[in-house]
Amino acid sequence: MKTLLEATLKRAFTSLLVLALVGCGSSASFSVMGEQNSFSQAPTVVYGKIDVLWVVDNSGSMASSQQDLMNNMTSFTNEFWSKGIDFRMAVITTDAYRSLFGAGAAISEFRKNSGFAVIDPTTPNGDQKLVQNINQGTSGNGDERAFQSFKVALSANINAQYQFPRQDSFLAVVIMSDEDDYSHDTSSSMGGTPGDMSVYSDPALHPVSMYTDYLDQITSSTPTNRRYTVHSIGVFDSQCQAQRNQINGGQRIGIRYQQISQATGGETVSICGNFATDLQRIAIKSIQTATRFQLNREPNPATIQVWVNGTSIPQDTTNGWTYDDENPDFFLIFHGSAIPAAGASITVRFDPVSIK
């Protein structure tokens, strides 16, 4: 009773003070009492687990791109190793979908050239083994269907033994292909000739939303808390398309790859670009998206202050923090070099917008 009475008197006093100031023609600014959220957590709590599925085009034109990916893979994995993240990585090909049309279940199993179908921090020489799994050659089907392939692989009984993705993990899908996705319900190819845009209005072509809905389901995502993202390494402009056509001919711009990445907050990078820089960019974006801190009440964004291991961190979209003011769940996001290592002590201080 005393607590309720004190709160009532406090609100009444504040209201009278404001009215008095306004009545005197004065202006005033004030905030409610500041609240501190302190995060000093074990690594598995500070970082959500991250599972990465690589979807690699293994058709005839992909030899040089697979080699570029293998040569620069440490640009990606070093971001995970350096921050002590609990990760798992698996590889499939863009023709894994063929298990639906009589090719056998084995084609949808996570690739294990290295002897390991899933690479994690405990895997001996993990980087080397991931590179071996990425090396899928160029004898795969030229009807590349990355979307249908990741759905088949993640749903396949043959992969149930790997428990991938984990129920409490963030999922990052990384697609690399110099074609586009034409997932549909039959074994015949829908690609047509390069430049023929009619295929995108064909009702038989699966909508991109079919696959975002599927990923929503398997990751228990909500509209305000998406627990996955899809990144694309592909052909996204006519200059890169012309360059790739010199290799094998007939390459297409990845319109649907762009769409799924944009819909899920992923990166789209050129298969003709700098693999070292772009792979690091994808890794940082994956970690950044998975590393969000939920405040326990709505803050006044102008009052937020952040420290990591006692060092003040600036509000900055490149190497600092930002507050997601469009999300009703009060997420604080870290960026670039400000992404804290696992086990870091993180302190956030802010004024809540309400004392209720």
C-alpha positions as CSV (number, residue, x, y, z in Angstrom):
1,M,0.0,0.0,0.0
2,K,2.8,2.4,0.9
3,T,4.5,1.7,-2.5
4,L,1.3,2.5,-4.4
5,L,0.8,5.6,-2.4
6,E,4.4,6.8,-3.0
7,A,4.0,6.2,-6.8
8,T,0.7,8.1,-6.9
9,L,2.2,11.1,-5.0
10,K,5.2,11.1,-7.2
11,R,3.1,11.2,-10.4
12,A,0.9,13.9,-8.9
13,F,4.0,16.0,-7.9
14,T,5.5,15.7,-11.4
15,S,2.2,16.7,-13.0
16,L,1.9,19.8,-10.8
17,L,5.5,20.8,-11.4
18,V,5.0,20.6,-15.2
19,L,1.8,22.6,-14.9
20,A,3.4,25.2,-12.8
21,L,6.3,25.7,-15.2
22,V,4.0,25.9,-18.2
23,G,1.8,28.4,-16.4
24,C,4.8,30.6,-15.7
25,G,5.7,30.7,-19.4
26,S,8.8,28.6,-18.8
27,S,10.1,25.7,-20.8
28,A,11.4,22.5,-19.1
29,S,12.9,19.2,-20.0
30,F,13.2,16.3,-17.7
31,S,13.5,12.5,-17.9
32,V,12.3,9.7,-15.7
33,M,14.8,7.9,-13.5
34,G,17.5,6.1,-15.5
35,E,17.7,2.4,-15.6
36,Q,20.8,0.2,-16.1
37,N,20.7,-3.1,-18.0
38,S,24.0,-5.0,-17.3
39,F,24.9,-7.9,-19.5
40,S,27.8,-10.0,-18.1
41,Q,27.1,-13.4,-19.5
42,A,28.6,-16.7,-20.4
43,P,29.6,-17.0,-24.1
44,T,26.6,-19.1,-25.0
45,V,24.3,-16.4,-23.7
46,V,26.1,-13.4,-25.0
47,Y,26.2,-14.9,-28.5
48,G,23.3,-16.8,-30.0
49,K,24.6,-19.9,-31.7
50,I,25.1,-19.5,-35.5
51,D,24.6,-22.3,-38.1
52,V,25.8,-21.5,-41.6
53,L,24.6,-23.4,-44.6
54,W,26.6,-23.0,-47.8
55,V,24.7,-23.7,-51.1
56,V,27.4,-24.1,-53.8
57,D,26.6,-24.2,-57.5
58,N,28.4,-27.2,-58.9
59,S,27.5,-26.8,-62.6
60,G,30.0,-26.6,-65.4
61,S,30.9,-22.9,-65.2
62,M,31.8,-22.8,-61.5
63,A,35.4,-24.1,-61.3
64,S,37.0,-20.7,-60.9
65,S,34.4,-19.4,-58.5
66,Q,34.7,-22.5,-56.3
67,Q,38.4,-22.0,-56.3
68,D,38.0,-18.3,-55.3
69,L,35.7,-19.3,-52.5
70,M,38.1,-21.9,-51.2
71,N,41.2,-19.6,-51.5
72,N,39.5,-16.9,-49.4
73,M,37.4,-19.0,-46.9
74,T,39.5,-17.8,-43.9
75,S,38.3,-14.3,-44.6
76,F,34.9,-15.7,-43.5
77,T,35.8,-18.1,-40.8
78,N,38.3,-15.9,-39.0
79,E,35.5,-13.6,-38.0
80,F,33.9,-16.6,-36.1
81,W,37.1,-17.9,-34.6
82,S,38.3,-14.5,-33.4
83,K,35.1,-13.8,-31.4
84,G,34.8,-17.3,-30.0
85,I,31.4,-17.9,-31.6
86,D,29.6,-21.3,-31.2
87,F,29.1,-22.0,-34.9
88,R,28.4,-25.0,-37.2
89,M,28.8,-25.0,-41.0
90,A,27.5,-27.4,-43.6
91,V,27.6,-27.5,-47.4
92,I,25.1,-28.6,-50.0
93,T,25.0,-28.1,-53.8
94,T,22.4,-26.3,-56.0
95,D,21.3,-29.7,-57.4
96,A,20.5,-31.3,-54.1
97,Y,16.8,-30.8,-55.1
98,R,17.2,-33.7,-57.5
99,S,16.5,-36.2,-54.7
100,L,12.9,-35.2,-55.3
101,F,13.1,-36.6,-58.8
102,G,14.8,-40.0,-58.4
103,A,18.4,-39.0,-58.0
104,G,18.6,-40.7,-54.6
105,A,18.6,-39.3,-51.0
106,A,22.4,-39.2,-50.8
107,I,22.5,-36.1,-53.1
108,S,20.6,-34.1,-50.5
109,E,23.0,-35.0,-47.7
110,F,25.4,-32.4,-46.3
111,R,28.6,-32.8,-48.3
112,K,31.4,-34.5,-46.5
113,N,34.4,-34.7,-48.8
114,S,36.5,-34.1,-45.6
115,G,34.8,-36.9,-43.7
116,F,32.9,-34.3,-41.6
117,A,29.4,-33.3,-42.7
118,V,29.3,-30.5,-40.2
119,I,32.3,-28.3,-39.2
120,D,32.3,-26.7,-35.7
121,P,35.0,-25.2,-33.4
122,T,36.0,-28.6,-32.2
123,T,36.7,-30.0,-35.7
124,P,40.4,-30.7,-36.2
125,N,41.8,-28.3,-38.9
126,G,38.2,-27.1,-39.4
127,D,39.0,-24.4,-42.0
128,Q,40.8,-27.0,-44.2
129,K,37.9,-29.5,-43.9
130,L,35.3,-26.8,-44.7
131,V,37.3,-26.0,-47.9
132,Q,37.3,-29.7,-48.8
133,N,33.5,-29.8,-48.4
134,I,33.2,-26.6,-50.6
135,N,35.2,-28.3,-53.4
136,Q,32.2,-29.9,-55.2
137,G,33.5,-29.9,-58.7
138,T,31.6,-29.0,-61.8
139,S,29.7,-32.1,-62.8
140,G,26.4,-31.1,-61.2
141,N,23.2,-30.4,-63.0
142,G,23.0,-27.1,-65.0
143,D,19.4,-26.6,-63.8
144,E,20.5,-24.8,-60.5
145,R,17.8,-24.5,-57.9
146,A,19.3,-23.2,-54.7
147,F,16.0,-22.5,-52.9
148,Q,14.5,-25.9,-53.5
149,S,17.9,-27.5,-52.6
150,F,18.3,-25.8,-49.2
151,K,14.7,-26.7,-48.4
152,V,15.2,-30.4,-49.4
153,A,18.5,-30.6,-47.5
154,L,17.2,-29.0,-44.3
155,S,14.1,-31.2,-44.4
156,A,15.7,-34.5,-45.4
157,N,15.6,-37.5,-43.1
158,I,19.2,-38.3,-44.1
159,N,20.3,-35.0,-42.4
160,A,18.2,-35.4,-39.3
161,Q,21.2,-37.0,-37.6
162,Y,23.1,-33.7,-37.7
163,Q,20.4,-31.6,-36.0
164,F,21.1,-28.7,-38.3
165,P,20.1,-26.0,-37.7
166,R,20.0,-26.2,-33.9
167,Q,16.7,-25.1,-32.4
168,D,18.4,-22.3,-30.4
169,S,20.7,-21.1,-33.2
170,F,20.6,-18.3,-35.8
171,L,20.7,-19.6,-39.3
172,A,22.7,-18.0,-42.1
173,V,22.3,-19.4,-45.6
174,V,25.0,-18.4,-48.1
175,I,24.2,-19.1,-51.8
176,M,26.9,-19.0,-54.5
177,S,25.8,-19.3,-58.1
178,D,26.3,-17.7,-61.5
179,E,22.7,-18.5,-62.6
180,D,19.3,-17.7,-61.0
181,D,16.9,-19.9,-59.1
182,Y,14.0,-21.5,-61.0
183,S,12.6,-23.8,-58.3
184,H,9.3,-25.5,-59.3
185,D,7.5,-28.8,-59.0
186,T,8.8,-30.8,-62.0
187,S,12.2,-32.2,-63.1
188,S,12.2,-30.2,-66.4
189,S,14.2,-27.0,-66.7
190,M,12.4,-23.6,-66.6
191,G,15.4,-21.4,-67.3
192,G,14.7,-20.7,-71.0
193,T,17.1,-18.5,-72.8
194,P,19.1,-15.7,-71.1
195,G,17.2,-12.5,-71.1
196,D,13.8,-14.1,-71.3
197,M,11.9,-12.5,-68.5
198,S,8.7,-14.4,-69.0
199,V,9.9,-17.2,-66.7
200,Y,9.5,-14.9,-63.7
201,S,5.7,-14.5,-64.4
202,D,5.2,-18.2,-65.0
203,P,2.7,-19.4,-62.3
204,A,4.7,-22.7,-62.1
205,L,7.7,-20.9,-60.6
206,H,7.7,-21.1,-56.9
207,P,7.4,-17.6,-55.3
208,V,10.4,-16.5,-53.2
209,S,7.9,-16.1,-50.3
210,M,7.5,-19.9,-50.3
211,Y,11.1,-20.2,-49.1
212,T,11.1,-17.3,-46.6
213,D,7.9,-18.8,-45.1
214,Y,9.7,-22.2,-44.8
215,L,12.8,-20.6,-43.1
216,D,10.4,-18.6,-40.8
217,Q,8.9,-22.0,-39.8
218,I,12.1,-24.0,-39.1
219,T,13.8,-21.1,-37.2
220,S,10.7,-20.2,-35.2
221,S,11.0,-16.6,-36.5
222,T,8.5,-13.9,-35.8
223,P,7.8,-10.7,-37.8
224,T,9.9,-8.7,-35.3
225,N,12.5,-11.3,-34.5
226,R,13.8,-13.0,-37.7
227,R,16.3,-15.7,-36.7
228,Y,17.9,-16.2,-40.1
229,T,19.2,-14.4,-43.1
230,V,20.1,-15.4,-46.7
231,H,23.2,-14.0,-48.4
232,S,23.9,-14.3,-52.1
233,I,27.1,-14.4,-54.1
234,G,26.1,-14.1,-57.8
235,V,25.7,-12.3,-61.0
236,F,23.9,-9.0,-60.3
237,D,24.8,-6.7,-63.2
238,S,25.4,-6.8,-67.0
239,Q,29.1,-6.3,-66.7
240,C,29.6,-9.3,-64.5
241,Q,27.2,-11.3,-66.7
242,A,29.3,-10.5,-69.8
243,Q,32.4,-11.5,-67.9
244,R,30.9,-14.9,-66.9
245,N,29.6,-15.5,-70.4
246,Q,33.2,-15.7,-71.5
247,I,33.7,-18.7,-69.3
248,N,30.8,-20.8,-70.3
249,G,28.0,-18.7,-71.9
250,G,24.4,-18.3,-71.0
251,Q,24.8,-16.9,-67.5
252,R,21.8,-15.1,-66.0
253,I,21.4,-12.2,-63.5
254,G,20.3,-13.5,-60.1
255,I,17.1,-11.6,-59.7
256,R,15.5,-14.1,-57.3
257,Y,18.7,-14.3,-55.3
258,Q,18.6,-10.5,-54.8
259,Q,15.0,-10.8,-53.8
260,I,15.5,-13.4,-51.0
261,S,18.5,-11.6,-49.7
262,Q,16.7,-8.2,-49.5
263,A,13.7,-9.9,-47.9
264,T,15.8,-11.4,-45.1
265,G,18.3,-8.6,-44.5
266,G,21.2,-10.5,-46.2
267,E,24.1,-9.3,-48.3
268,T,24.2,-9.5,-52.1
269,V,27.8,-9.5,-53.5
270,S,29.2,-10.1,-56.9
271,I,30.7,-13.4,-58.0
272,C,33.0,-11.2,-60.1
273,G,34.1,-9.2,-57.0
274,N,36.7,-9.4,-54.3
275,F,36.1,-12.6,-52.5
276,A,38.3,-11.8,-49.5
277,T,36.5,-8.5,-48.8
278,D,33.0,-9.8,-49.6
279,L,33.3,-13.0,-47.5
280,Q,34.4,-11.0,-44.5
281,R,31.4,-8.6,-45.1
282,I,29.0,-11.6,-45.2
283,A,30.5,-13.0,-42.0
284,I,30.3,-9.7,-40.1
285,K,26.7,-9.2,-41.3
286,S,25.8,-12.7,-40.1
287,I,27.4,-12.2,-36.7
288,Q,25.9,-8.7,-36.4
289,T,22.4,-9.9,-37.2
290,A,22.7,-12.7,-34.7
291,T,24.2,-10.6,-32.0
292,R,21.4,-8.5,-30.6
293,F,20.7,-7.4,-27.1
294,Q,17.2,-7.0,-25.9
295,L,16.6,-4.3,-23.4
296,N,14.0,-5.0,-20.7
297,R,11.9,-1.9,-21.4
298,E,11.6,0.8,-24.0
299,P,14.4,3.3,-23.9
300,N,14.6,6.9,-24.8
301,P,17.1,6.4,-27.7
302,A,18.8,9.7,-27.0
303,T,19.9,8.6,-23.5
304,I,21.4,5.2,-24.4
305,Q,25.0,4.7,-23.4
306,V,27.0,1.5,-23.9
307,W,30.2,0.1,-22.5
308,V,32.0,-3.2,-23.4
309,N,34.6,-4.4,-20.8
310,G,34.5,-0.9,-19.3
311,T,35.2,0.9,-22.6
312,S,32.6,3.4,-23.9
313,I,31.3,2.4,-27.4
314,P,30.0,5.1,-29.7
315,Q,26.7,5.1,-31.5
316,D,27.9,4.3,-35.0
317,T,26.6,2.1,-37.9
318,T,30.1,1.0,-38.9
319,N,32.1,0.3,-35.7
320,G,29.7,1.0,-32.9
321,W,26.1,0.3,-31.8
322,T,22.6,1.3,-33.1
323,Y,19.2,1.0,-31.6
324,D,16.5,-0.6,-33.7
325,D,13.7,1.9,-33.1
326,E,11.5,0.2,-35.7
327,N,11.4,-3.1,-33.7
328,P,9.0,-3.3,-30.8
329,D,11.2,-5.7,-28.9
330,F,13.9,-3.1,-28.0
331,F,17.0,-4.5,-29.7
332,L,20.5,-3.0,-29.5
333,I,22.7,-4.0,-32.4
334,F,26.6,-4.0,-32.5
335,H,28.5,-3.3,-35.7
336,G,32.0,-4.0,-37.1
337,S,34.9,-3.8,-34.7
338,A,32.5,-3.0,-31.8
339,I,30.9,-6.5,-32.0
340,P,32.0,-7.8,-28.6
341,A,33.9,-11.1,-28.1
342,A,32.1,-14.0,-26.4
343,G,32.1,-13.6,-22.6
344,A,32.5,-9.8,-22.8
345,S,30.9,-7.6,-20.1
346,I,28.4,-5.4,-21.7
347,T,26.7,-2.5,-19.8
348,V,23.8,-0.5,-21.3
349,R,22.4,2.6,-19.5
350,F,19.3,4.5,-20.6
351,D,16.3,6.4,-19.5
352,P,13.1,4.4,-20.0
353,V,10.3,6.3,-21.7
354,S,7.9,5.3,-19.0
355,I,8.2,4.7,-15.2
356,K,5.3,2.2,-15.4
